[in-house]
Structures are given as structure tokens and as C-alpha cells.
Amino acid sequence: MKALLTVMLCGATIAICPAADKAPKLPRGVVSAEKYAEAKSSAVSEKKLIVYMWSDLETTCPKCQAGTEAAMKAYKSNKDVVLVFGQGKDTNHAPASLRGPLTEAVSKVGNAIPIVMIVDPSNEKLLAAACYKQFAEDERVFKKIQKDAQAATGAGKDDKS
């Protein structure tokens, strides 16, 4: 009886463990949507913008994978922003306070994920956005939307370098 119970417990453990391993791992420097409140607080105190990226780390679409990788590369080490990553089938995956701005971003740029939007953390207003369609054509769009966002907040006006 003990052997049967041991075998059953081992089987259950093996069945559960692979599911835990399949949870997508975010790269270092990227905050999950579940920790948005902390990211927002950090962004406000450090006077940084929030880049909210909506994609799917488990997609098999090569275009989505390439776009996600390019967006991560563009923002994860950027000292001027806090990068927050969310994934889901619709805008309901986003923190409640970002659903409106994300819906606005989708209506402006389309819904080809990944979608990158930049918001002011103090009022969570959409400042700039781009989707895969834009940055598939030109990776410089990341810098452009960041400049647009900074201009919208008045950041960088004193920088004349």
C-alpha cells in the first residue's frame, strides 16, 4: 500500500512540475504585469516613463517572436523607462488602470502583437505606441516613439546635446 501511495505521489509531482516549468520567464530587467503597482511606484519616484509591452512569450509565430525580441532588446536595458510585460488574448490582461490606454493604443496602431505603448506613470496617459507592423518596417521606431513620449511630457527640453 505504501508503494502504491508513493508511486501515485511521484506521478502527481511529475505531472505538476512540467506545468510550472512552462511558465514563461521574463528577461532580467523586465517587470511582469502582475507587479505593475511596484513598477509604477518605481517609475514615478525615479521620474521614468513606463513602457508596457503586450505580446506572447509562448507564441510559435516567427514574426511575433522576432518583434518581441526586438522590443525587449530596445527597452529592457533602457535607463529612461521601466519595462512592463503583459500577455493575454485581449486588453483585459493589462492592469485595470492601463486597459483604457492599451485599448486606445490598439485603436491607433492596430492589434498586431507585440504592441509597445509608453505611458506617463503619474497619470497613466498614453504618450506613444507602435505595433509589430511599424517596427517590422523600421527598428528605429522604438527611439522615435520614446522621443515622442518624452516630448509629450516635456522631458529632455533642457538637453541640447
C-alpha positions in Angstrom: 0.0 0.0 0.0 2.9 2.4 0.8 4.5 1.6 -2.5 1.3 2.4 -4.4 0.9 5.7 -2.5 4.5 6.6 -3.2 4.1 5.9 -6.9 0.9 7.9 -7.0 2.5 10.9 -5.3 5.5 10.7 -7.6 3.3 10.6 -10.6 1.3 13.6 -9.4 4.5 15.6 -8.7 5.9 14.8 -12.1 2.6 15.9 -13.7 2.6 19.2 -11.8 6.3 20.1 -12.2 6.4 20.4 -16.0 3.5 22.8 -15.9 5.5 25.0 -13.5 8.4 24.9 -15.9 6.3 26.1 -18.8 5.5 29.4 -17.2 7.2 32.0 -19.4 10.3 33.5 -17.9 10.8 37.2 -18.4 14.3 38.5 -19.1 16.2 40.3 -16.3 15.1 44.0 -16.1 11.5 43.3 -17.3 8.6 43.5 -14.8 5.5 41.3 -15.1 2.1 42.9 -15.4 1.2 41.3 -12.0 3.9 43.6 -10.4 2.7 46.7 -12.2 1.9 48.6 -9.0 5.5 48.3 -7.9 6.8 49.2 -11.3 4.6 52.3 -11.4 5.7 53.4 -8.0 9.3 53.0 -9.0 8.8 54.9 -12.3 7.1 57.8 -10.5 9.9 58.1 -7.9 12.7 57.7 -10.5 10.9 60.1 -13.0 10.9 57.4 -15.7 8.3 56.5 -18.3 6.5 53.2 -18.4 6.8 51.1 -21.5 4.0 48.5 -21.5 4.6 45.7 -23.9 1.8 43.3 -24.9 2.9 40.1 -26.5 3.0 36.3 -26.1 6.3 34.7 -25.0 4.9 31.2 -25.9 3.9 32.1 -29.5 5.0 29.9 -32.4 4.6 32.8 -34.9 8.1 33.7 -36.1 7.1 37.4 -36.8 5.7 37.8 -33.2 8.8 36.1 -31.8 11.1 38.4 -33.7 9.1 41.5 -32.8 9.0 40.6 -29.2 12.7 40.0 -29.2 13.4 43.3 -30.9 11.2 45.3 -28.5 12.7 43.6 -25.5 16.2 44.4 -26.8 15.2 48.0 -27.3 13.8 48.7 -23.9 15.0 46.2 -21.2 18.3 47.9 -20.6 17.0 51.4 -21.3 17.7 53.5 -18.2 14.9 56.1 -19.0 12.0 53.6 -18.8 10.5 50.8 -16.7 9.6 47.9 -19.0 6.4 46.0 -18.0 5.4 42.9 -19.9 1.8 41.6 -20.2 0.3 38.8 -22.2 -3.2 37.6 -22.9 -5.8 37.3 -25.6 -7.3 40.8 -25.2 -6.6 44.0 -23.3 -8.2 42.6 -20.1 -4.8 41.1 -19.3 -3.4 44.5 -18.5 -3.6 46.1 -15.1 -7.0 47.8 -14.8 -5.6 51.3 -15.0 -3.8 50.6 -18.3 -6.7 48.9 -20.1 -8.1 52.2 -21.4 -4.7 53.4 -22.7 -4.0 50.0 -24.2 -7.3 50.0 -26.0 -6.5 53.5 -27.3 -3.1 52.3 -28.4 -4.6 49.3 -30.3 -7.1 51.6 -32.0 -4.3 53.9 -33.1 -1.7 51.4 -34.2 -3.5 48.1 -34.8 -3.5 44.8 -32.9 -0.5 43.0 -34.4 1.4 41.9 -31.3 3.7 42.7 -29.9 2.4 46.2 -29.1 4.5 48.7 -27.3 2.9 51.7 -25.6 4.6 54.3 -23.5 2.6 55.9 -20.7 3.3 58.7 -18.1 3.2 56.8 -14.8 1.8 59.8 -12.9 -1.5 59.9 -14.8 -1.2 56.7 -17.0 -1.9 58.7 -20.1 -0.9 57.1 -23.4 2.0 59.1 -24.9 3.1 56.9 -27.8 2.6 53.5 -29.2 3.7 51.1 -32.0 2.8 47.6 -33.0 4.7 44.9 -34.9 3.7 46.3 -38.2 5.5 49.6 -37.5 8.7 48.2 -36.1 9.0 45.3 -38.6 9.5 48.0 -41.2 12.0 50.1 -39.2 13.5 49.3 -35.8 14.2 53.0 -35.3 10.5 53.3 -34.4 11.4 52.4 -30.8 13.6 55.5 -30.4 11.0 57.6 -32.3 8.1 56.7 -30.0 10.3 57.2 -27.0 11.3 60.7 -28.2 7.6 61.4 -28.9 6.7 60.3 -25.4 9.4 62.4 -23.8 8.4 65.4 -25.9 4.8 64.9 -24.7 5.9 65.1 -21.1 8.3 67.9 -21.6 11.3 65.7 -20.7 14.6 66.5 -22.5 13.8 70.1 -23.2 17.0 71.2 -21.4 19.1 68.6 -23.1 20.7 70.3 -26.1 23.5 67.8 -26.7 
